[in-house]
Amino acid sequence: QTSLAQTLLHDLNVDISNLEETGHNLTRASSTNGAGGVLDIFYPEWKMSIATNEQLFRMTCQLWKEAYCNGETKEDVRWH
């Protein structure tokens, strides 16, 4: 089973057990050279499985609601 660690190792030469020597390679996976804290890793099967998992999506929505909503209802929020 492919994982984030395997993707990092094979695609970017980042060894999670040796980040001191290989961690700098993470900048190659970022369009902002790491400034935004987001890796531009889009389509590995493991990531698509996470992104399309209904339960994880519901949990994420709940976290967003608790973090960013201040009592608004669906009717209060303008969905785009």
Secondary structure, DSSP 8 states (H G I E B T S, - for coil): ---HHHHHHHHH---TT-HHHHGGGGGGG-TTTTTTS-------HHHHHHHT-HHHHHHHHHHHHHHH-SS--TTTS---
